[in-house]
Amino acid sequence: MTKKAIIVGIKINNQKDFDYMMDELENLVYANNINVSERLVQNLDKIHAGHYLGSGKIEELKKIIAETDVDMVIFNDELSPYQIRNLEEFLDIEVIDRTQLILDIFYKRAKTKEAKLQVEIARLQYELPRMRTSRDEKLDQQSGASGTSNRGAGETKLEINYRTIKHRIQLLNKELENVIKERDIQRKQRKKNQISVVSLVGYTNAGKSTIMNKFVNKFNKGESKEVFEKDMLFATLETSVRNITLPDRKKFLLTDTVGFVSNLPHHLIKAFRSTLEEVREADLLIHVVDYSSIHYKNMMQTTDSTLAEVGVKDIPVIYVYNKADLTEKEIPADDGDSIYISAKNDIGLDLLLEKIYDKIFQDYEKAVFLIPYNKGEIVSHFNENASVLDIKHEENGTKITAECRKSDIEKYKNYIIND
């Protein structure tokens, strides 16, 4: 049976993006399989320290709860432990804040070992201060009629629980470090092989996974698995990496990262920092935007600010305005480093590939090599890592005409001939 909720938000000093934030909260609630029954908004200069809402509005909320068959109230901001306790006591209903809602979604969607570790760490870090703040209340409940008889035992139990969680976080962090080391080894190997990395970034549900699957199906069908895609927030949490081999033998790695959302919990960003390292090491970013959304500019700002928070900077960007078929924009459209496409309908993906070519294969040059027959490994290298335009077997060796990296031209310059 689907649960129902009232969503509540405070608009502070005529906050311009407030409606967008509330719409986003509603989408997050639906993403957690909860229906929204009511939306309650209050205009204030600042949030009330004790109950979040002002006294009149909280009375109104209590009345709505009494008249409505709802299971919980979900607030648009991160609440303090004190606020959550006060609200639940006054409203007599479950209270959830935006941070817990997002953490719950991530917890349900995590599939890989790394994602599960990251989410559990974030959840435990979120819970820790709430244990500490509610300590006195719990101890009082355990103290018995005299008010003192069981206090020592109760305190010991709570301290044990607190230490257990902290110890659990330490163990999870160590386990995550091992996973990160494995990822670092893979990343160093890619650098050694000089394979360019193209990272898909953007707001959740913008179409990143759709673009990846289109490229996989077109260039690597049968060799690489598709990534999960669905019209929902946070459909995928894992960083997926696929090797894209083009018809001319040029290669690049395409990565699909976790999508972003406004006010992504700090603990979650910190936990997923290792995953987002893939973006920091990219040679090119594909910023995918849901152009059909009236809030697409806010979504772009959210993506940019989150990337900046994890140290992503000075990387070339192609802006892909996806779902443009749902607007009046004629597609495909090319506007320099910005293009307008429909990934779902396979419109404009060839244009995207052209843009990728222009950005990551700039250091390729044409050269002719004569490789001695006893250097077969060099021929194999060109076949695997260059665009071989012509190959002939001559008396003194294998003559190869190829488009290859400047680094390969320098490395094998002794075999270059004038043709």
C-alpha positions as CSV (number, residue, x, y, z in Angstrom):
1,M,0.0,0.0,0.0
2,T,1.5,3.4,-1.1
3,K,2.0,5.8,1.7
4,K,0.8,9.4,1.6
5,A,2.5,12.6,2.7
6,I,2.1,16.3,3.2
7,I,5.1,18.3,1.9
8,V,6.0,21.5,3.7
9,G,8.4,24.3,2.9
10,I,9.3,27.8,4.0
11,K,9.8,30.6,1.5
12,I,12.4,32.9,3.0
13,N,12.6,36.5,1.8
14,N,10.8,35.8,-1.5
15,Q,13.3,33.1,-2.5
16,K,13.2,33.1,-6.3
17,D,13.8,29.4,-6.8
18,F,11.4,28.3,-4.1
19,D,8.7,26.9,-6.4
20,Y,11.3,24.9,-8.2
21,M,12.6,23.5,-4.9
22,M,9.1,22.4,-3.9
23,D,8.5,20.8,-7.3
24,E,11.7,19.0,-6.9
25,L,10.8,17.8,-3.4
26,E,7.5,16.5,-4.7
27,N,9.4,14.5,-7.4
28,L,11.8,13.1,-4.8
29,V,8.8,12.0,-2.7
30,Y,7.3,10.2,-5.7
31,A,10.7,8.7,-6.4
32,N,10.5,7.1,-2.9
33,N,7.1,5.6,-3.8
34,I,5.1,8.0,-1.6
35,N,2.1,10.1,-2.9
36,V,1.8,13.8,-2.1
37,S,-1.6,14.6,-0.7
38,E,-1.1,18.3,0.3
39,R,1.5,21.0,-0.1
40,L,1.8,23.6,2.7
41,V,3.9,26.8,2.3
42,Q,4.8,29.6,4.7
43,N,6.5,32.9,4.0
44,L,8.9,33.9,6.7
45,D,12.1,35.9,7.3
46,K,13.8,32.9,8.9
47,I,13.1,29.4,9.9
48,H,11.7,28.9,13.5
49,A,14.4,27.3,15.6
50,G,12.1,25.1,17.6
51,H,9.4,23.9,15.2
52,Y,10.6,25.1,11.7
53,L,7.2,26.6,11.1
54,G,5.6,29.6,12.9
55,S,3.0,28.8,15.6
56,G,0.0,29.6,13.4
57,K,1.1,27.5,10.5
58,I,2.0,24.5,12.6
59,E,-1.5,24.6,14.1
60,E,-2.8,24.7,10.5
61,L,-0.7,21.7,9.7
62,K,-1.9,19.8,12.7
63,K,-5.5,20.4,11.6
64,I,-4.8,19.2,8.0
65,I,-3.2,16.0,9.4
66,A,-6.4,15.4,11.5
67,E,-8.6,15.9,8.4
68,T,-6.4,14.0,6.0
69,D,-5.4,10.3,5.8
70,V,-1.6,10.8,5.6
71,D,1.3,8.8,7.0
72,M,4.0,11.4,7.3
73,V,5.0,15.0,6.8
74,I,8.1,15.8,4.7
75,F,10.0,19.1,5.0
76,N,11.9,20.8,2.2
77,D,14.9,21.6,4.4
78,E,17.3,19.6,6.6
79,L,15.8,19.7,10.1
80,S,17.8,19.7,13.3
81,P,17.3,16.7,15.6
82,Y,15.6,19.1,18.0
83,Q,13.1,20.3,15.4
84,I,12.3,16.7,14.4
85,R,11.6,15.7,18.0
86,N,9.4,18.8,18.6
87,L,7.4,18.3,15.4
88,E,6.8,14.6,16.0
89,E,5.6,15.3,19.5
90,F,3.3,18.1,18.5
91,L,1.9,16.6,15.3
92,D,1.9,13.0,16.5
93,I,3.1,11.8,13.0
94,E,6.3,10.7,11.4
95,V,8.5,13.6,10.3
96,I,11.1,13.3,7.5
97,D,13.4,16.0,6.2
98,R,14.8,16.5,2.7
99,T,18.1,14.9,3.6
100,Q,16.6,11.7,5.0
101,L,14.3,11.4,2.0
102,I,17.3,11.6,-0.4
103,L,19.3,9.1,1.7
104,D,16.3,6.7,1.7
105,I,16.1,6.9,-2.1
106,F,19.9,6.2,-2.5
107,Y,19.7,3.4,0.0
108,K,17.0,1.6,-2.0
109,R,18.7,2.2,-5.4
110,A,22.2,1.2,-4.4
111,K,23.2,-2.0,-6.3
112,T,27.0,-2.3,-6.4
113,K,29.2,-2.8,-3.4
114,E,30.8,0.6,-3.7
115,A,27.4,2.4,-3.9
116,K,26.1,0.5,-0.9
117,L,29.1,1.3,1.2
118,Q,28.9,5.0,0.3
119,V,25.2,5.3,1.1
120,E,25.5,3.4,4.4
121,I,28.3,5.7,5.5
122,A,26.2,8.7,4.7
123,R,23.2,7.4,6.5
124,L,25.1,6.6,9.7
125,Q,26.8,10.0,9.7
126,Y,23.4,11.6,9.4
127,E,22.1,9.5,12.3
128,L,25.0,10.2,14.7
129,P,24.2,13.7,15.8
130,R,20.5,12.8,16.2
131,M,21.5,10.1,18.7
132,R,23.5,12.6,20.7
133,T,20.9,15.3,20.8
134,S,18.2,12.9,21.9
135,R,20.3,11.3,24.6
136,D,18.8,13.1,27.7
137,E,15.3,12.3,26.6
138,K,16.1,8.6,26.2
139,L,17.9,8.5,29.5
140,D,15.0,10.1,31.3
141,Q,12.7,7.5,29.9
142,Q,14.9,4.8,31.2
143,S,15.5,6.3,34.7
144,G,12.5,4.7,36.4
145,A,10.3,6.1,39.2
146,S,13.1,7.4,41.3
147,G,14.6,9.4,38.4
148,T,18.1,8.0,39.2
149,S,18.1,4.3,39.7
150,N,18.7,3.2,36.0
151,R,20.5,6.3,34.7
152,G,23.9,4.7,34.7
153,A,22.8,1.6,32.9
154,G,20.9,3.7,30.4
155,E,23.8,5.9,29.7
156,T,26.1,3.0,29.2
157,K,23.7,1.4,26.7
158,L,23.4,4.6,24.7
159,E,27.2,5.2,24.7
160,I,27.7,1.6,23.5
161,N,25.2,2.3,20.6
162,Y,27.0,5.5,19.7
163,R,30.4,3.9,19.8
164,T,29.1,1.0,17.8
165,I,27.9,3.3,15.0
166,K,31.2,5.2,15.0
167,H,33.1,1.9,14.8
168,R,30.9,0.7,12.0
169,I,31.6,3.9,10.0
170,Q,35.3,3.4,10.5
171,L,35.1,-0.2,9.2
172,L,33.0,0.9,6.2
173,N,35.4,3.7,5.4
174,K,38.3,1.1,5.4
175,E,36.3,-1.2,3.1
176,L,35.5,1.7,0.8
177,E,39.2,2.7,0.7
178,N,40.0,-0.7,-0.7
179,V,37.4,-0.3,-3.4
180,I,38.8,3.2,-4.2
181,K,42.3,1.7,-4.5
182,E,41.1,-0.8,-7.1
183,R,39.5,2.1,-9.0
184,D,42.7,4.1,-8.8
185,I,44.6,1.2,-10.3
186,Q,42.2,1.0,-13.2
187,R,42.4,4.8,-13.7
188,K,46.2,4.7,-13.8
189,Q,46.1,1.9,-16.3
190,R,43.9,3.9,-18.5
191,K,46.3,6.8,-18.3
192,K,49.1,4.5,-19.2
193,N,47.2,3.3,-22.3
194,Q,46.4,7.0,-23.2
195,I,42.7,6.3,-23.5
196,S,40.6,9.5,-23.4
197,V,37.8,9.7,-20.9
198,V,34.5,11.3,-21.6
199,S,32.2,11.8,-18.6
200,L,28.4,12.3,-18.8
201,V,27.3,14.6,-16.0
202,G,24.1,16.4,-15.2
203,Y,21.0,16.6,-13.2
204,T,19.3,13.3,-12.3
205,N,16.9,12.0,-15.0
206,A,18.4,14.3,-17.7
207,G,19.1,11.4,-20.1
208,K,22.7,10.5,-19.4
209,S,22.2,6.7,-19.3
210,T,20.1,6.9,-22.5
211,I,23.0,8.6,-24.3
212,M,25.4,6.0,-23.0
213,N,23.2,3.1,-24.1
214,K,22.8,4.6,-27.6
215,F,26.6,4.8,-28.0
216,V,27.1,1.3,-26.6
217,N,24.5,-0.2,-29.0
218,K,25.9,1.7,-32.0
219,F,29.6,1.0,-31.6
220,N,29.9,-1.9,-29.1
221,K,26.8,-4.0,-29.5
222,G,27.2,-7.4,-28.0
223,E,30.5,-6.5,-26.3
224,S,29.3,-4.2,-23.5
225,K,26.3,-4.2,-21.2
226,E,23.8,-1.4,-21.3
227,V,23.3,0.6,-18.2
228,F,19.9,0.8,-16.4
229,E,17.8,3.6,-17.6
230,K,14.3,4.7,-16.5
231,D,12.3,7.9,-16.4
232,M,12.8,8.4,-12.7
233,L,15.1,10.4,-10.3
234,F,18.3,8.6,-9.4
235,A,17.6,5.5,-11.6
236,T,21.4,4.8,-11.4
237,L,23.8,5.5,-8.6
238,E,26.9,3.7,-9.9
239,T,29.6,5.1,-12.1
240,S,29.5,3.0,-15.3
241,V,32.4,2.9,-17.6
242,R,32.1,1.6,-21.2
243,N,34.8,1.3,-23.9
244,I,33.6,2.9,-27.1
245,T,35.5,1.7,-30.2
246,L,34.7,3.7,-33.3
247,P,34.8,2.4,-36.9
248,D,38.2,4.1,-37.5
249,R,39.6,2.3,-34.4
250,K,39.8,5.4,-32.3
251,K,38.7,4.7,-28.8
252,F,37.5,6.5,-25.7
253,L,36.0,5.6,-22.4
254,L,32.5,6.9,-21.7
255,T,31.5,7.2,-18.0
256,D,28.0,7.7,-16.6
257,T,28.0,9.2,-13.1
258,V,25.3,9.6,-10.4
259,G,22.9,12.4,-11.2
260,F,22.7,15.5,-9.1
261,V,19.8,17.3,-7.3
262,S,19.5,20.6,-5.4
263,N,20.8,20.5,-1.8
264,L,22.3,17.1,-2.2
265,P,23.2,16.1,1.4
266,H,26.8,17.0,2.3
267,H,27.4,13.5,3.8
268,L,26.3,12.0,0.5
269,I,28.6,14.2,-1.6
270,K,31.5,13.3,0.7
271,A,30.7,9.6,0.5
272,F,30.4,9.7,-3.3
273,R,33.6,11.7,-3.7
274,S,35.5,8.6,-4.8
275,T,32.9,7.9,-7.5
276,L,33.1,11.5,-8.7
277,E,36.9,11.2,-9.0
278,E,36.1,9.7,-12.4
279,V,34.7,13.1,-13.4
280,R,37.8,15.0,-12.1
281,E,40.1,12.8,-14.2
282,A,38.0,13.2,-17.4
283,D,39.3,14.8,-20.6
284,L,35.9,16.0,-21.6
285,L,32.6,16.5,-19.9
286,I,29.2,16.0,-21.5
287,H,26.8,18.2,-19.5
288,V,23.4,16.7,-20.2
289,V,20.4,19.0,-19.6
290,D,16.7,18.2,-19.6
291,Y,15.8,21.1,-22.0
292,S,12.1,20.2,-21.7
293,S,12.0,21.3,-18.0
294,I,11.1,24.9,-17.2
295,H,13.7,24.7,-14.5
296,Y,16.6,23.5,-16.7
297,K,18.7,26.6,-15.9
298,N,18.4,25.8,-12.2
299,M,19.4,22.2,-12.9
300,M,22.5,23.4,-14.7
301,Q,23.4,25.6,-11.8
302,T,23.0,22.6,-9.4
303,T,25.3,20.5,-11.6
304,D,27.9,23.2,-11.9
305,S,28.0,23.9,-8.1
306,T,28.2,20.2,-7.2
307,L,31.0,19.6,-9.6
308,A,32.8,22.6,-8.2
309,E,32.4,21.2,-4.7
310,V,34.2,18.0,-5.6
311,G,37.0,19.9,-7.3
312,V,36.0,19.5,-11.0
313,K,37.4,22.5,-13.0
314,D,39.2,23.4,-16.2
315,I,37.8,20.5,-18.2
316,P,36.3,21.2,-21.6
317,V,32.5,20.9,-21.7
318,I,29.9,20.1,-24.3
319,Y,26.4,21.2,-23.3
320,V,23.8,18.7,-24.6
321,Y,20.3,20.0,-24.3
322,N,18.4,16.7,-24.4
323,K,14.6,16.1,-24.7
324,A,14.5,19.1,-27.1
325,D,11.9,17.2,-29.1
326,L,9.4,18.0,-26.3
327,T,9.9,21.7,-27.0
328,E,9.4,23.9,-30.0
329,K,13.2,23.8,-30.8
330,E,14.1,22.4,-34.2
331,I,16.5,19.6,-33.8
332,P,19.2,18.7,-34.2
333,A,20.7,22.1,-33.6
334,D,24.3,23.1,-33.4
335,D,25.4,26.2,-31.4
336,G,29.1,25.7,-30.9
337,D,29.7,23.9,-27.7
338,S,26.0,23.5,-27.2
339,I,23.8,21.1,-29.1
340,Y,20.1,20.3,-29.0
341,I,19.1,16.7,-29.4
342,S,16.7,13.9,-28.5
343,A,18.7,10.9,-27.2
344,K,15.6,8.7,-26.9
345,N,14.6,9.3,-30.5
346,D,18.2,9.1,-31.7
347,I,18.2,12.6,-33.1
348,G,21.5,14.5,-32.9
349,L,23.8,11.8,-31.5
350,D,25.9,11.9,-34.7
351,L,26.3,15.6,-34.1
352,L,27.4,14.8,-30.5
353,L,30.0,12.3,-31.8
354,E,31.4,15.0,-34.1
355,K,31.8,17.3,-31.1
356,I,33.5,14.6,-29.1
357,Y,35.9,14.0,-32.1
358,D,36.8,17.7,-32.3
359,K,37.6,17.8,-28.5
360,I,39.5,14.6,-27.8
361,F,41.2,13.6,-31.0
362,Q,42.9,16.9,-31.7
363,D,46.3,15.4,-31.1
364,Y,46.0,12.8,-33.9
365,E,48.1,13.2,-37.0
366,K,48.7,11.2,-40.2
367,A,52.0,9.4,-40.6
368,V,53.5,6.6,-42.6
369,F,55.6,3.9,-40.9
370,L,57.8,1.1,-42.2
371,I,57.8,-1.5,-39.4
372,P,60.4,-4.3,-39.6
373,Y,58.9,-7.8,-39.6
374,N,60.5,-8.6,-36.3
375,K,58.6,-5.8,-34.6
376,G,55.2,-7.3,-35.0
377,E,54.1,-5.9,-31.6
378,I,54.3,-2.3,-33.0
379,V,52.0,-3.3,-35.9
380,S,49.6,-4.8,-33.3
381,H,49.8,-1.5,-31.3
382,F,48.7,0.6,-34.3
383,N,46.0,-1.9,-35.2
384,E,44.5,-1.6,-31.7
385,N,45.2,2.1,-30.9
386,A,45.2,4.0,-34.2
387,S,43.1,4.6,-37.3
388,V,45.0,2.5,-39.9
389,L,44.2,3.9,-43.3
390,D,46.4,1.6,-45.4
391,I,48.6,-1.4,-44.7
392,K,51.0,-3.1,-47.2
393,H,53.6,-5.9,-46.8
394,E,56.8,-4.8,-48.5
395,E,60.3,-6.3,-48.8
396,N,61.7,-4.6,-45.7
397,G,58.7,-4.7,-43.5
398,T,55.0,-3.7,-43.0
399,K,54.1,-0.3,-44.4
400,I,51.4,1.4,-42.3
401,T,49.6,4.6,-43.1
402,A,47.8,5.7,-39.9
403,E,46.2,8.5,-38.0
404,C,47.6,8.2,-34.5
405,R,48.5,10.2,-31.4
406,K,51.4,12.6,-31.5
407,S,52.9,10.6,-28.7
408,D,53.0,7.5,-30.9
409,I,54.6,9.5,-33.7
410,E,57.3,10.6,-31.3
411,K,57.7,7.1,-29.8
412,Y,58.0,5.4,-33.2
413,K,59.6,8.3,-35.2
414,N,62.6,6.1,-36.2
415,Y,60.2,4.1,-38.4
416,I,58.6,7.0,-40.1
417,I,59.2,7.3,-43.9
418,N,58.3,9.9,-46.5
419,D,55.7,8.6,-48.8
